[in-house]
Amino acid sequence: GALFVDLIDVGPSCYEKSGSVGVLFHTRSELLCARMSIAEAAKAIEADSLEFLSEESLLKAGNRSELCMACFNGCYPTSLYQNKIEEDK
């Protein structure tokens, strides 16, 4: 077996800003890090470490200058979704 297990995820740890686009969870409680700390989540998945990429790191890793970052910052790339967010407030 492996001596160490390190997991680096591409999304934010708890999708605090996400809306209904691209995230296939009905409630935040279904997200592991929304209900426990990152250290607790690492222990729960039996990983030695658990890290999450920042917005900047995700763009750099994909060699991109822009992507939809709504899960990170709540800013959708089109007014269609931005208007829905305003309606939901």
C-alpha positions as a printed Julia matrix, in Angstrom:
89×3 Matrix{Float64}:
   0.0    0.0     0.0
   0.85   3.65   -0.18
   3.01   5.19    2.53
   1.32   8.6     2.2
  -1.85   9.83    0.53
  -2.02  13.52   -0.38
  -5.13  14.94   -2.07
  -5.24  18.29   -3.82
  -8.7   19.28   -5.02
  -9.4   21.85   -7.72
 -12.44  23.36   -6.06
 -12.86  25.56   -3.03
 -13.14  23.67    0.22
 -16.84  24.28    0.83
 -18.34  26.03   -2.21
 -19.65  28.86   -0.06
 -20.49  31.03   -3.05
 -21.84  28.44   -5.47
 -25.32  28.58   -6.9
 -27.16  26.11   -9.06
 -24.62  25.85  -11.88
 -22.04  23.07  -12.07
 -22.4   21.7    -8.56
 -24.43  18.52   -8.28
 -25.31  18.72   -4.61
 -28.75  19.51   -3.26
 -27.53  20.9     0.04
 -24.23  22.21    1.44
 -24.36  19.52    4.13
 -23.54  16.95    1.41
 -20.12  18.6     1.01
 -17.54  17.1     3.32
 -15.69  20.34    4.13
 -18.92  22.28    4.66
 -19.52  20.25    7.82
 -15.99  19.65    9.12
 -12.58  21.23    9.08
 -10.05  20.38    6.38
  -8.02  18.4     8.94
 -11.13  16.42    9.96
 -12.0   15.82    6.29
  -8.48  14.52    5.6
  -8.85  12.09    8.48
 -12.32  11.03    7.27
 -10.99  10.14    3.81
  -7.83   8.63    5.3
  -5.52  11.11    3.58
  -2.31  12.37    5.13
  -3.02  15.83    3.75
  -5.82  17.67    1.99
  -5.34  20.92    0.12
  -7.39  23.02   -2.28
  -6.16  25.06   -5.23
  -6.64  28.81   -5.15
  -8.28  30.65   -8.06
  -4.86  31.73   -9.27
  -3.43  28.21   -9.07
  -6.38  26.75  -11.0
  -5.94  29.27  -13.81
  -2.19  28.64  -13.9
  -2.6   24.85  -13.89
  -4.97  25.01  -16.83
  -2.88  27.62  -18.64
  -5.98  29.83  -18.76
  -6.55  33.52  -18.26
 -10.22  33.12  -17.36
 -12.72  30.47  -16.27
 -16.05  30.49  -14.48
 -15.01  31.01  -10.88
 -18.48  31.25   -9.35
 -17.74  28.44   -6.89
 -14.81  30.45   -5.58
 -16.13  34.01   -5.68
 -19.83  34.01   -6.63
 -19.19  35.91   -9.87
 -20.84  34.23  -12.83
 -19.49  34.91  -16.34
 -22.9   35.91  -17.74
 -25.61  38.26  -16.55
 -28.15  35.41  -16.76
 -26.77  33.76  -13.62
 -25.87  37.03  -11.92
 -29.53  38.09  -12.25
 -30.67  34.8   -10.67
 -28.41  35.4    -7.7
 -29.94  38.84   -7.21
 -33.45  37.36   -7.41
 -32.6   34.73   -4.78
 -31.43  37.33   -2.23
